[in-house]
Amino acid sequence: MNILLIGSGGREHALAWKLAQSPSLTKLYAAPGNPGIAEEAECVTLDVSNHGAVVEFCQGKKIGLVVIGPEAPLVDGLADSLSAASIPAFGPSAKAAQLEGSKGFTKDLCARANIPTGGYVRTHSLAEATAALAKFTAPYVLKADGLAAGKGVVIAPDKDEAKAALADMFDGAFGEAGAQVVIEEFLEGEEASFFAITDGVSVLPFGTAQDHKQVGEGDVGPNTGGMGAYSPAPVLTGELQTRVIKEIIQPTVDTMRAEGMPYSGVLYAGLMLTATGPQLIEYNCRFGDPECQVLMTRFEGDLAAVMLACAKGELAGVEAGFDAKTALTVVMCAIGYPGTPEKGGAIDLGASEEDGAKVFHAGTKLVDGALVANGGRVLNVTASGANVTEAKAAAYEAVAKVDFPSGFYRSDIGWKEVAREGRA
């Protein structure tokens, strides 16, 4: 079948790379794509906010499946428009995508479905939010309610910093995403990510990962979209994964269906592993970035067939196999990120993909045939090993072969697990 992939980042490059390996694929298109995706697909120019144009393209090219990579088109209802035209789409409806589009929506759903999560208050003004701080103790977790490209979370160590952060948020620091702010209880524990694919009824577990959100070594500094990740996450044991499905994922799927907004697509649960068990921090309605890169490195099977079964509501009985090895990715960023990145820096990938490593393009473009940086997160250098220690060594060996003078990266991706492996 012909497939259209929506998106242009490292997540979409990883999806394109894996979809290109699918026996059920005839031709892969990507809109808009990037130089890395162009090696796997025919990149086309489409305004994805113009749903009619997307539908017309799909009908003209006989597209049998549309894979929507980023969250914004999902929240905007692109999957609904495709469904109305009888074009299968991998990704939730606009109503279901509220799980990511509104932090408050998700917290309210958790309250209704008795899903374990931290206490919270939804606020609509600076005065209301400032008053609500009295219900919590430091550190204070402040979240812009809407989509903020993974950067709308502030953890303030004291009340003065919390008040200042709230003032910034309601003053437009995160645009419309900060028109409402959710204040949450700070949860103690270790973060991990659990992925599942669901057609609204059946749930297919789809791997675990751990991300590194903060820009600096040792997990310090401002939050980013993600500086690196590895999969699987050993801290999410088989027993804990069973609990996550039973206590968090399945109740979410069942509640969404019962309330008339069945969820179809990938459900990405950000978790805190607390002393009392896993608790939901937040949901994403798409594959994580850079978690997708390590999941796709490990996934064994026909990704297109799994996604089509999901889109058609035929996921029952479908299985997903993963390589037992660990995959680890290092994000190479442009100087200035997560603030204003320096664009246009020259990149030479050299021999970085020797020895089985893979470089996924996240923010690149070609200028007169030369590869340059075109975003904050620019490259995802990915490799595998028997464990996190070996995968880390292989990934950084590949990073060392990339010539990107105006770039930077964290040198400690996987550090917690490496320390645990060293003590084992």
TIFIBA-742184 format. One record per residue (C-alpha): x, y, z. Coordinates in pm, 1 decimal. Layout:
BEGIN
R         X         Y         Z
R         X         Y         Z
...
This chain:
BEGIN
R         X         Y         Z
R       0.0       0.0       0.0
R      99.9     364.7     -39.2
R     160.9     554.0     286.0
R     176.1     923.9     366.4
R     384.2    1022.0     670.6
R     318.9    1363.6     823.7
R     610.2    1541.4     993.5
R     969.1    1658.4     958.6
R    1160.7    1569.7    1276.6
R    1376.1    1295.0    1417.0
R    1069.0    1097.5    1523.8
R     939.8    1102.8    1167.3
R    1279.2    1003.7    1024.7
R    1276.4     700.5    1254.9
R     921.1     614.7    1146.9
R    1010.1     658.6     779.1
R    1317.3     438.1     819.6
R    1112.5     160.7     980.0
R     811.9     197.5     746.9
R    1047.6     170.7     448.4
R    1136.1    -178.4     574.6
R     770.0    -290.5     584.2
R     684.1    -572.8     341.2
R     334.6    -423.8     303.3
R     469.1     -87.4     176.4
R     443.8       1.6    -192.1
R     546.7     370.2    -185.0
R     617.3     608.9     101.4
R     548.6     982.1      83.1
R     639.1    1234.7     353.0
R     512.1    1587.1     411.8
R     724.6    1788.3     444.5
R    1003.8    1547.5     544.6
R    1371.1    1640.4     583.1
R    1700.3    1541.0     414.8
R    1718.5    1217.2     614.4
R    1357.2    1124.9     544.4
R    1421.7    1196.9     174.6
R    1647.6     891.3     170.4
R    1346.4     673.8     260.1
R    1049.0     855.1     106.6
R     939.2    1098.6    -160.5
R     905.5    1432.5      17.8
R     612.1    1646.9     -89.0
R     491.2    1997.4      -6.4
R     156.1    1990.7     172.2
R      -6.9    2236.7     408.6
R    -119.2    1988.6     674.2
R    -345.2    2253.0     828.9
R    -541.1    2245.0     500.9
R    -722.5    1917.9     558.0
R    -893.5    1932.7     219.6
R    -556.8    1948.3      44.0
R    -428.8    1649.6     243.1
R    -740.4    1447.6     159.9
R    -711.8    1542.2    -209.7
R    -346.3    1434.2    -215.6
R    -432.7    1100.4     -52.1
R    -709.5    1031.9    -298.9
R    -487.9    1120.8    -594.4
R    -199.6     903.7    -478.0
R    -423.3     616.9    -359.4
R    -289.1     641.8      -4.0
R    -388.1     341.2     205.6
R    -262.6     477.9     538.3
R    -167.1     817.7     678.1
R      75.8     817.9     971.5
R      54.7    1144.4    1165.9
R     381.7    1198.8    1351.7
R     350.3    1527.3    1547.8
R      86.6    1619.4    1803.3
R     -31.0    1951.3    1656.0
R    -209.9    1805.3    1347.0
R    -377.8    1548.7    1573.6
R    -506.3    1814.0    1813.6
R    -617.4    2006.6    1502.3
R    -835.2    1712.0    1392.7
R    -650.1    1588.4    1084.7
R    -731.5    1225.8    1172.0
R   -1102.1    1318.1    1184.6
R   -1091.5    1474.0     837.5
R    -914.1    1170.8     692.4
R   -1157.5     933.6     859.9
R   -1451.7    1129.9     716.6
R   -1300.9    1067.9     371.8
R   -1258.1     693.1     448.4
R    -879.1     722.2     454.7
R    -723.8     516.1     738.4
R    -513.4     730.8     971.3
R    -279.8     626.9    1251.7
R    -347.1     875.8    1528.2
R    -633.4     981.9    1755.2
R    -926.7    1210.3    1684.7
R    -917.8    1570.9    1803.9
R   -1135.6    1483.6    2103.3
R    -910.3    1193.2    2201.9
R    -594.4    1399.9    2139.8
R    -701.0    1624.5    2427.2
R    -503.6    1374.5    2637.0
R    -198.2    1568.5    2519.8
R    -360.5    1891.1    2408.7
R    -480.6    1974.6    2760.0
R    -300.7    1877.7    3080.2
R    -613.8    1964.1    3274.5
R    -830.0    1736.1    3059.2
R    -602.3    1443.1    3140.0
R    -592.3    1517.2    3511.8
R    -972.8    1538.1    3519.8
R    -996.0    1205.7    3336.2
R    -760.4    1048.1    3589.8
R    -985.3    1171.8    3868.2
R   -1295.3    1022.9    3703.0
R   -1128.6     689.1    3622.1
R    -935.8     657.0    3951.5
R    -602.4     650.9    3768.0
R    -303.9     709.6    3999.8
R    -157.5    1057.4    3950.0
R     -45.6    1353.3    4159.4
R    -288.9    1601.0    4311.9
R    -360.6    1909.3    4100.3
R    -548.3    2234.7    4054.3
R    -651.1    2389.6    3720.1
R    -611.4    2767.0    3714.8
R    -730.0    3030.7    3468.6
R    -566.2    3351.6    3592.3
R    -250.7    3466.9    3765.4
R    -443.5    3558.3    4081.1
R    -612.7    3218.5    4093.9
R    -284.6    3034.9    4033.5
R     -93.2    3236.1    4293.4
R    -360.4    3163.6    4553.7
R    -357.9    2793.4    4463.7
R      10.9    2762.0    4555.3
R     -99.4    2749.9    4919.5
R    -244.6    2403.2    4855.2
R      97.8    2261.3    4764.6
R     445.1    2234.0    4913.5
R     777.6    2303.0    4740.4
R     898.7    2219.8    4486.6
R     607.9    2347.5    4278.0
R     519.2    2180.8    3945.2
R     367.8    2431.8    3701.4
R     244.1    2322.2    3358.9
R     106.5    2520.0    3068.4
R    -223.5    2347.7    2989.0
R    -177.3    2337.7    2611.3
R      86.9    2228.4    2362.1
R     426.7    2387.7    2427.0
R     668.5    2167.0    2229.1
R     778.0    1980.2    2541.7
R     893.6    2299.5    2714.1
R     583.3    2411.2    2905.3
R     681.5    2267.7    3244.1
R     849.1    2462.2    3523.8
R     958.1    2305.0    3851.8
R    1006.5    2593.2    4095.7
R    1211.6    2523.8    4411.0
R    1031.6    2783.5    4624.3
R     719.8    3000.0    4629.6
R     891.3    3316.5    4505.9
R    1022.2    3141.3    4194.8
R     682.5    2975.9    4146.2
R     510.8    3316.2    4153.8
R     760.7    3457.2    3905.1
R     715.8    3157.3    3674.2
R     336.6    3187.6    3691.6
R     361.8    3556.1    3602.7
R     570.6    3465.2    3297.4
R     330.1    3190.2    3193.9
R      20.6    3405.6    3214.8
R     214.4    3685.4    3042.2
R     255.5    3467.9    2734.7
R     587.5    3285.0    2787.3
R     431.4    2976.1    2626.7
R     181.7    3157.0    2405.5
R    -176.0    3033.4    2406.8
R     -60.3    2710.4    2574.6
R     -21.0    2906.3    2898.7
R    -368.5    3062.6    2898.1
R    -447.1    2802.3    3164.0
R    -193.3    2657.6    3407.1
R    -211.1    2329.6    3596.2
R     -36.6    2320.9    3933.5
R      55.0    1968.8    4041.2
R     185.7    1781.3    4339.1
R     557.8    1706.2    4306.6
R     605.6    1329.7    4281.8
R     916.7    1161.2    4419.8
R    1072.8     879.3    4220.3
R    1228.4     798.1    3884.9
R    1067.4     884.4    3552.8
R    1010.7     631.9    3277.3
R     801.3     606.5    2962.1
R     558.5     331.8    2862.1
R     414.4     299.6    2512.2
R     103.7     118.2    2394.9
R     -82.9     103.4    2066.2
R    -459.9      84.4    2095.2
R    -755.4      82.5    1857.4
R    -989.2     197.4    2133.0
R   -1052.8    -152.9    2265.0
R    -742.6    -370.9    2240.8
R    -411.9    -262.5    2393.7
R     -76.9    -369.9    2244.9
R     224.3    -296.1    2468.1
R     488.5    -124.1    2256.0
R     802.5     -85.4    2462.6
R     956.7     124.7    2737.3
R    1218.1     399.6    2743.8
R    1383.7     662.3    2958.7
R    1435.7    1015.9    2831.8
R    1665.7    1295.6    2950.8
R    1466.7    1619.5    2947.1
R    1704.9    1871.0    3102.2
R    1967.2    2037.2    2886.3
R    2264.2    1992.3    3119.2
R    2482.9    1705.8    3235.2
R    2349.3    1529.8    3543.2
R    1992.2    1640.9    3462.9
R    2028.6    2011.4    3541.5
R    1910.5    2324.1    3364.1
R    1592.2    2405.0    3172.6
R    1366.3    2140.5    3021.4
R    1399.8    2058.5    2653.1
R    1214.0    1837.5    2408.5
R    1461.4    1562.7    2502.9
R    1842.1    1534.8    2494.1
R    1863.6    1157.8    2457.2
R    1693.5     831.2    2544.9
R    1737.8     458.1    2571.9
R    1512.1     154.4    2543.9
R    1416.2     -67.2    2715.6
R    1397.8      93.5    3060.0
R    1506.2    -174.1    3312.3
R    1340.0      19.9    3596.5
R    1005.1     -65.5    3437.2
R    1011.6    -432.0    3532.3
R     765.1    -683.3    3392.1
R     562.2    -658.1    3712.2
R     547.0    -279.1    3691.6
R     448.5    -290.6    3324.1
R     159.0    -519.5    3413.1
R      48.2    -266.8    3675.5
R      79.1      21.3    3428.2
R    -151.1    -153.7    3181.2
R    -403.5    -253.9    3448.7
R    -406.4      65.9    3655.9
R    -333.3     336.2    3396.1
R    -353.1     238.6    3027.2
R    -659.3      12.7    3019.2
R    -873.8     239.9    3241.0
R    -784.6     530.8    3013.2
R    -880.8     339.3    2699.0
R   -1203.1     211.5    2857.5
R   -1305.0     551.3    2992.9
R   -1236.7     731.6    2664.9
R   -1446.8     475.2    2477.2
R   -1728.7     490.6    2733.9
R   -1735.6     869.7    2709.9
R   -1774.2     868.5    2331.7
R   -1418.9     962.3    2231.8
R   -1243.6     629.5    2167.5
R    -866.2     657.4    2148.7
R    -687.2     510.1    1846.6
R    -312.3     533.8    1793.0
R      -8.3     528.7    2015.4
R     -57.5     618.1    2380.2
R     262.5     740.8    2542.3
R     247.8     747.3    2921.1
R     505.9     952.2    3109.2
R     532.4     785.5    3448.5
R     679.5     848.6    3789.7
R     781.8     530.0    3966.9
R     697.6     620.6    4326.7
R     728.7     420.7    4648.5
R     361.9     325.5    4614.3
R     380.5     230.2    4247.8
R     364.7     392.8    3904.3
R     176.1     721.2    3873.8
R      86.0     905.2    3555.9
R     266.7    1234.4    3499.2
R     118.0    1304.9    3157.1
R       6.0    1150.8    2830.6
R     130.4    1217.5    2479.5
R     -82.0    1121.1    2179.5
R     214.9    1038.6    1953.5
R     549.7     865.1    1975.7
R     801.6    1046.1    2191.8
R    1094.5    1226.8    2038.9
R    1366.6    1097.2    2087.2
R    1203.0     784.7    2238.7
R    1065.2     686.9    1898.7
R    1417.0     662.6    1760.8
R    1521.6     395.2    2011.7
R    1187.2     211.5    1990.8
R    1210.3     187.2    1610.9
R    1572.0      71.6    1634.2
R    1451.8    -222.1    1844.8
R    1114.9    -297.8    1679.8
R    1103.3    -616.2    1474.7
R     809.0    -656.5    1242.1
R     593.7    -486.0     982.5
R     524.0    -141.9    1129.3
R     287.2     -48.4     848.8
R      75.0    -358.5     910.8
R      52.1    -286.6    1284.9
R     -46.8      75.5    1223.8
R    -307.6     -18.3     961.9
R    -461.7    -277.6    1195.9
R    -484.0      -7.7    1462.6
R    -641.6     244.0    1225.2
R    -901.0     -11.3    1112.2
R    -990.3    -125.0    1464.0
R    -841.9    -469.6    1402.0
R    -563.3    -475.2    1660.5
R    -690.1    -780.7    1850.7
R    -438.3   -1064.4    1814.4
R    -162.1    -843.4    1671.6
R     175.3    -884.8    1841.5
R     486.6    -666.7    1856.2
R     838.5    -806.5    1885.7
R    1147.2    -615.4    1996.1
R    1519.3    -686.5    1979.1
R    1649.3    -782.0    2323.3
R    1940.0    -540.1    2282.3
R    1938.2    -187.6    2424.3
R    1919.0     110.0    2186.9
R    2047.3     452.2    2294.2
R    2027.6     785.1    2113.0
R    2220.4    1107.1    2171.8
R    2060.4    1432.5    2058.3
R    2300.8    1679.7    1897.4
R    2165.5    2033.7    1928.8
R    2246.8    2373.4    1783.0
R    2413.3    2617.8    2019.8
R    2147.4    2830.4    2188.4
R    1893.3    2552.3    2236.1
R    1650.3    2534.4    2420.2
R    1647.0    2911.3    2364.8
R    1706.9    3053.5    2016.0
R    1923.0    2802.5    1826.7
R    2199.1    2901.0    1588.3
R    2080.7    2787.7    1246.0
R    2290.3    2729.2     937.5
R    2583.3    2551.1    1101.2
R    2761.9    2308.5     868.2
R    2732.5    1935.8     936.0
R    2948.5    1651.7     808.4
R    2822.2    1307.9     912.7
R    3151.9    1149.9     811.7
R    3173.6     783.3     906.2
R    2920.7     812.6    1189.5
R    2699.5     534.1    1052.8
R    2975.3     276.5    1044.9
R    2950.1     -21.0    1281.8
R    2569.1     -23.5    1273.2
R    2496.7     322.5    1413.1
R    2212.8     528.2    1263.5
R    2184.7     906.7    1246.9
R    1827.8    1032.8    1238.6
R    1778.8    1386.5    1107.9
R    1575.0    1606.0    1342.0
R    1642.9    1964.1    1231.2
R    1846.1    1970.7     910.5
R    1820.2    2105.3     558.5
R    2026.1    2107.7     241.2
R    2173.2    2435.8     115.9
R    2342.7    2404.5    -223.1
R    2379.1    2034.3    -156.1
R    2542.9    2082.2     183.9
R    2383.9    1966.9     509.1
R    2323.8    2240.9     767.6
R    2142.4    2281.9    1098.9
R    1784.2    2405.5    1073.9
R    1645.4    2374.1    1425.6
R    1722.3    2330.1    1792.7
R    1754.4    1954.0    1804.5
R    1946.8    1868.0    1489.8
R    2061.7    1503.4    1489.0
R    1981.4    1184.6    1683.4
R    2284.7     955.4    1683.7
R    2160.8     606.5    1769.1
R    2331.7     273.7    1838.7
R    2268.3     -59.7    2009.8
R    2445.4    -279.7    2260.9
R    2389.9    -568.2    2499.9
R    2303.1    -319.8    2775.9
R    2292.5      56.3    2835.0
R    2666.7      74.0    2901.1
R    2751.6     -87.9    2566.9
R    2485.4     104.6    2372.7
R    2611.5     431.9    2521.2
R    2970.0     355.1    2420.8
R    2864.1     271.9    2064.7
R    2647.3     582.7    2032.5
R    2917.5     819.0    2155.4
R    3171.7     654.3    1928.4
R    2942.5     749.7    1639.8
R    2888.1    1101.3    1779.8
R    3264.0    1155.1    1776.2
R    3264.2    1099.5    1399.6
R    3012.5    1379.0    1335.7
R    3166.6    1718.5    1250.1
R    2917.2    1980.3    1375.3
R    3119.0    2277.4    1512.1
R    2812.4    2483.6    1608.0
R    2649.2    2194.6    1790.3
R    2655.1    2050.4    2141.0
R    2525.9    1744.1    2324.2
R    2511.6    1584.6    2666.5
R    2787.1    1330.0    2725.1
R    2601.3    1139.9    2998.8
R    2290.7     992.2    2834.9
R    2199.2     676.5    3026.0
R    2407.9     773.7    3329.2
R    2172.8     641.2    3596.4
R    2139.0     299.3    3436.6
R    2512.4     281.8    3359.7
R    2576.9     337.8    3730.9
R    2331.7      61.3    3822.4
R    2490.1    -176.4    3573.0
R    2830.4     -97.7    3719.7
R    2708.8    -198.1    4064.6
R    2539.9    -516.9    3944.4
